[in-house]
């Protein structure tokens, strides 16, 4: 995970253990819908996973996927125009600062009320614990620092500074996860509305000025495939220059006794000339005439002058 290039903006937080992966997993897999499976749930969980992996389709990713629709070069942030519009810039944009301060202030109040309402014997130090938490520190100047735990929140990652409060004040595991999901769902709904959805609306307005529509993206691959130049014609001269290869087909005998220029099967020859055949008569009387195409070569020798040249007894 540390070597994942997409997660380079939070590499140091991963190394320092600033992310609680147990609670992050609970959040990514949580389902606040009535049905266990639905299109809305798949879309919701898919958006969470993309945001926490820094692969949500911002302008830089859209430009990569639809290069012929978007302008060339680095496209600046739609809101501040001071940095490249990408996932890492979400939350660091100066236009988000006021929204982030309001979100964290309200979240600190909601968390305190949630713990007091659902637990007993809460000490007076709860208020001090929440106020002193780095997560709820809103004294940053102008822009949210990238090392701030709130930067993890914006990307749907659960900071350890938040979960340590749940561990300290809610001992029951089942109740702890239940209250966490209730609190975190409200918190992330505010973040999505004030930051992500707002940015998506501004990007859509900017795309409309460039005549970039949803249908153009939908049929982009098909249209680019049609516009692609045809493959170059093969070079005829190169093909004709290569010499043709002549293949000689070897004659394969249909029987093991084929005798065209000699015995095809030497094992059969040995079988013919074994002592079992010689004791009962001349071996030529037991040969298979089918293997010689019904031509008795030895009979021809006996009836010609060649019998004096070859000993066929």
N, C-alpha and C positions, 0 to 999 in steps of 0.2 A: 504493500500500500504506500509506503514511503517513496518508492521508486515510480509511483504512478504520476506521470507528467501532469495530468489534469488536476491532481490534488496538490500541486506545488504551492498554491497560495496558503494552504494550511499545513504544510509539511512540518513546521516547527511545533505547531499545536499537537500534531500526531505524535511526534517524538517525545514531547513533554507530558503526554498523557492528559491533555486538557479536554479530551472528548470521552464521554461515558458511552461506550459502545453497547452496553447492555440496554440502557434506556433508549438509545438511538434505534436499536433494533425493535424495541417495543413500539416506538412511535411509527417507524416505517411500515410495520405490519399491522398497525391498528386499523380497525374497521368501525366507523361510526354510522354505517348504513344498515338498513334492516336485513338485506340479503347478504349471505356469505360470499356470493360471487355476483358481480355486476359490471357493466361497462364503466359506470361512474367510479366504482372502487378501483378498477384497473387503471383508469386514467389518473385518479388521485394518487395512488401509490407510485405510479410511473413518474409523475411530476416530482414527488418527494425524492425519489431515487436519483433523478436527473439533477435536481438542485444540490443535493448533498455530494454528488460526484462531480459537480462543476461542468456538466455537459448539457445543461438546459439550453434549448435552441435560442440563444441570443443572436445579435446581428452578426457576430463573427462566425458562428456556426452556420447560420443561414447563408452567409456570403460564400462559405466553403461549399455548401451543398448545392447552391443555385448561383454559380459564379456568373452566368450570363444575365441574371436579373438584377444583381446588385452592383454598385459602382466598384471600381478597382481600388486597391490600396486600403489602408487602415481607416475604418469608419469610426468617428468619435462618438462618445456617449450622447444619446439623444437628449439627456437632461442637462448635463453640465458642459459637455463638449471639451472636457479637459483630459480625458483619457480614452483609451480604446474601449468600445462597447463590448464587454465580454462578461462571463460569469464572475470572474474575480473582482470586477469593479462594482458589482451589486453589493450595496451596503457601505462601500467606501466613497460613493458619490456624495458630494457635499449637499446635494438636493435631498438626500435621505436623512440628514442629521436631525432635523426637527421631528420627523416621524419616528425615528429610532428613540429619541429621548422620551417622547410621549408614550411609546409602546413600553419601554422599560420601566417608566414611572408607574404606569397603570399595572404592569405585571407584578411589581413589588408589592403593591397594595393588595392585589388579588391573591397572591401567594400567602400573605400574612392572614388574610381573612379565611382562606381555605384551611390552613393548618389549625387555626384557633377553633373553627367550627367543627372539625372532624377529629380532634384529639383532646385528651384531657391532661390537666396539670402541665400546661404549657408555661414555661418560665417567662419572666419579663425580658429575657435576653433575646427573644425571637426578633423583636424589632431591630435591635442592634445587629444581630446576625445578618439580617436581610440588607440593612443599610450599608454594612461594611463589606458585603460581598462584591467582588470585582465585576460580577455580572450586572449589577444594578448601579454601577458607577456611571453617572451621566455628566461628569465634570470635564469631559474631553472637549477640545477646542475645534470648532468648525466641522471636522471630519472624524468619523469613527475610526479609531486605530485598528489596524488589521489584527493586532494581538488581543484585542478586546473580546471577551467571551460572547458578546452580542453579535459579533461577526459570524460565529458558528451558528447561532440561533437563526440568523437570516437565511442560512443555507441548510436549514432543517437538520442540524446536528445538535445533540444535547451536550452542553458543556458540563464538566464535572463540578463547576462552582454552583450549579443549580441542584444537581442530584445530591450533593453533600448535605444540603439543607433537608431534603426528604429523608435521607438516611438518619440524620440526627434527631429529627422530631417525629418521624413516623416509623415505629418499630415493626409493625405488622407488614409482611412482604406483600400480601395480596392487596391490602388497603393502600400501601405505598404506591404500587403501580396504578391502581385505580384512580387515586387522586392526582397522580402525575399526568395521566392521559387526559383527565378532565381539565387540569390547568394548562397543559401544553397545547391542547387542541384549541382553546380560546386564544392563547398567545400567538400560535402560528396562523390562525385565521386573520388576526390583525396584521401580521407581517405580510401575508400573501396579499391582502386587500390594499394596504397602503404602499407596498413596495413592488411586489412582483406583478400584480394585476395592473397597477397604475403604469408601470413601465411597458407592459405588453400593449396597453391602449395607446401610449405615445408612439411606440414602434409601429403599430398598425397605421396610425395617422401618417407617419413619415413614409411608410411603404406606399400608401395611396398616392402620395405626390410623385412617386416614381412609377406609377401604374403597375405595382406588384400586387397581384391578387392571389387569393387562395387557389383558384382554378389554374393559374399559371404555375404555381408550385406543384399542384397535383399532377398535371400532365407534362411537367418539365422534362422528365426522362424520355417520354415517348417522342416529344417534339425534337429534342436534341438528337435522338437516334435517327429520326427521319432526315434531319439536316446534315447528318454526318456524311462526309464525302465517300464515294464508293471506293472499294479497295483497288489498288493499282492492278492493271492487267498484267498477266504473266508475260515475260519476255520470250517471244517465239524463237528468236535466234539462240537463246540459251538452251531452250528445250531441244531444238534440232541439232545442236552441237554435240549433245551427249550421244555416244555410240549405242546402238541397239545391242542388246544381249541376246545371243542365241542359246537356247536351251536344248540339250539332247536328252531325250526320254529313254531311260534304261528299260529294256524289255524284262518284265517280271514273269517268271514261269508260273504256270497255273498248277503244275504238279511238281513234287520234289524230285522227279526223275528226268527233268528237262535236260536235253543233251545237245545244246547248240554250241559247238566248239569245246565240248567236254562235259563232264558230269556237273550238274548244277548243285547237287547235294552229295557231298563226299561221304556223309554218314550212311546214305543209302547204298552207295557203292560198296562200302565196307560190309554193310548188312547182307548184300547179295553174295559176297565172296567169302562168307564165314564157313566154317567147317561143317555146320549143320546142313547147308545146302550141298556142299561138295561131296559129302558122304553118300547122299542119296542120288547123285547124278551130276551132270555137268551144270554149272551155275547159270549158263545161258538159257537153260530151259525154265528157269524160275524168274527171269527178269519180267518187269512190267512193261508190256508193249504200249500201254497208254502213254507212258512217259516219252516214248520215241515216236509219237504221232503215228502209231500203227505201221512203222517202217522197221522191218527186221534187218538191221544192218549186218548182223552175223550170218544170216541166211544168204544175203547177197554175196558176202565174202566166200562162202562155201561153194557157190555156184559160178564163181569167176576165177580167173587165173591168179587173183590176189591171195587165194588160199595158200599158194606156195610161198608167198612172201610173209604173211602173218600167221603165226601159230595161234589158232583159235580153239585148240582142243582143250 
